[in-house]
């Protein structure tokens, strides 16, 4: 019997994203999961160019641009001139964005713990290794 592993991965990924979005909505947090991914990446770095955000989040440039525009309107990020090349701009978290990180992070940790329960450290290490291998196989 052939198992469609791609379908299992896609189905699981979609379920994780849907469940997280539902939790954010229930907490009256006005961001999408895709917006959260970008905010989180910006929290890990002082500032990033949009092309760097796209690369780090594995999203295409038009999608990142659209999300950044929404985050700018929500005042969660700011756009500044690059200190080295004034023709380029960088995106960074605003104070409002930093406060949102502080508010959401405990919920994200709880969400992950709920999703990963009943998995041992070895299971999680194996999962990470397997998913990274599959990802590399497609590069």
Secondary structure as a PSIPRED ss2 file (coil, helix, strand):
# PSIPRED VFORMAT (PSIPRED V4.0)

   1 X C   1.000  0.000  0.000
   2 X C   1.000  0.000  0.000
   3 X C   1.000  0.000  0.000
   4 X C   1.000  0.000  0.000
   5 X H   0.000  1.000  0.000
   6 X H   0.000  1.000  0.000
   7 X H   0.000  1.000  0.000
   8 X H   0.000  1.000  0.000
   9 X H   0.000  1.000  0.000
  10 X H   0.000  1.000  0.000
  11 X H   0.000  1.000  0.000
  12 X H   0.000  1.000  0.000
  13 X H   0.000  1.000  0.000
  14 X H   0.000  1.000  0.000
  15 X H   0.000  1.000  0.000
  16 X H   0.000  1.000  0.000
  17 X H   0.000  1.000  0.000
  18 X H   0.000  1.000  0.000
  19 X H   0.000  1.000  0.000
  20 X H   0.000  1.000  0.000
  21 X H   0.000  1.000  0.000
  22 X H   0.000  1.000  0.000
  23 X H   0.000  1.000  0.000
  24 X H   0.000  1.000  0.000
  25 X H   0.000  1.000  0.000
  26 X H   0.000  1.000  0.000
  27 X C   1.000  0.000  0.000
  28 X C   1.000  0.000  0.000
  29 X C   1.000  0.000  0.000
  30 X C   1.000  0.000  0.000
  31 X C   1.000  0.000  0.000
  32 X C   1.000  0.000  0.000
  33 X H   0.000  1.000  0.000
  34 X H   0.000  1.000  0.000
  35 X H   0.000  1.000  0.000
  36 X H   0.000  1.000  0.000
  37 X H   0.000  1.000  0.000
  38 X H   0.000  1.000  0.000
  39 X H   0.000  1.000  0.000
  40 X H   0.000  1.000  0.000
  41 X H   0.000  1.000  0.000
  42 X H   0.000  1.000  0.000
  43 X H   0.000  1.000  0.000
  44 X H   0.000  1.000  0.000
  45 X C   1.000  0.000  0.000
  46 X C   1.000  0.000  0.000
  47 X C   1.000  0.000  0.000
  48 X E   0.000  0.000  1.000
  49 X C   1.000  0.000  0.000
  50 X H   0.000  1.000  0.000
  51 X H   0.000  1.000  0.000
  52 X H   0.000  1.000  0.000
  53 X H   0.000  1.000  0.000
  54 X H   0.000  1.000  0.000
  55 X H   0.000  1.000  0.000
  56 X H   0.000  1.000  0.000
  57 X H   0.000  1.000  0.000
  58 X C   1.000  0.000  0.000
  59 X C   1.000  0.000  0.000
  60 X C   1.000  0.000  0.000
  61 X H   0.000  1.000  0.000
  62 X H   0.000  1.000  0.000
  63 X H   0.000  1.000  0.000
  64 X H   0.000  1.000  0.000
  65 X H   0.000  1.000  0.000
  66 X H   0.000  1.000  0.000
  67 X H   0.000  1.000  0.000
  68 X H   0.000  1.000  0.000
  69 X H   0.000  1.000  0.000
  70 X H   0.000  1.000  0.000
  71 X H   0.000  1.000  0.000
  72 X H   0.000  1.000  0.000
  73 X H   0.000  1.000  0.000
  74 X C   1.000  0.000  0.000
  75 X C   1.000  0.000  0.000
  76 X C   1.000  0.000  0.000
  77 X E   0.000  0.000  1.000
  78 X E   0.000  0.000  1.000
  79 X E   0.000  0.000  1.000
  80 X E   0.000  0.000  1.000
  81 X E   0.000  0.000  1.000
  82 X C   1.000  0.000  0.000
  83 X C   1.000  0.000  0.000
  84 X C   1.000  0.000  0.000
  85 X C   1.000  0.000  0.000
  86 X C   1.000  0.000  0.000
  87 X C   1.000  0.000  0.000
  88 X C   1.000  0.000  0.000
  89 X E   0.000  0.000  1.000
  90 X E   0.000  0.000  1.000
  91 X E   0.000  0.000  1.000
  92 X E   0.000  0.000  1.000
  93 X E   0.000  0.000  1.000
  94 X C   1.000  0.000  0.000
  95 X H   0.000  1.000  0.000
  96 X H   0.000  1.000  0.000
  97 X H   0.000  1.000  0.000
  98 X H   0.000  1.000  0.000
  99 X H   0.000  1.000  0.000
 100 X H   0.000  1.000  0.000
 101 X H   0.000  1.000  0.000
 102 X H   0.000  1.000  0.000
 103 X H   0.000  1.000  0.000
 104 X H   0.000  1.000  0.000
 105 X H   0.000  1.000  0.000
 106 X H   0.000  1.000  0.000
 107 X H   0.000  1.000  0.000
 108 X H   0.000  1.000  0.000
 109 X H   0.000  1.000  0.000
 110 X H   0.000  1.000  0.000
 111 X H   0.000  1.000  0.000
 112 X H   0.000  1.000  0.000
 113 X H   0.000  1.000  0.000
 114 X H   0.000  1.000  0.000
 115 X H   0.000  1.000  0.000
 116 X H   0.000  1.000  0.000
 117 X C   1.000  0.000  0.000
 118 X C   1.000  0.000  0.000
 119 X C   1.000  0.000  0.000
 120 X C   1.000  0.000  0.000
 121 X H   0.000  1.000  0.000
 122 X H   0.000  1.000  0.000
 123 X H   0.000  1.000  0.000
 124 X H   0.000  1.000  0.000
 125 X H   0.000  1.000  0.000
 126 X H   0.000  1.000  0.000
 127 X H   0.000  1.000  0.000
 128 X H   0.000  1.000  0.000
 129 X H   0.000  1.000  0.000
 130 X H   0.000  1.000  0.000
 131 X H   0.000  1.000  0.000
 132 X H   0.000  1.000  0.000
 133 X H   0.000  1.000  0.000
 134 X H   0.000  1.000  0.000
 135 X H   0.000  1.000  0.000
 136 X H   0.000  1.000  0.000
 137 X H   0.000  1.000  0.000
 138 X C   1.000  0.000  0.000
 139 X C   1.000  0.000  0.000
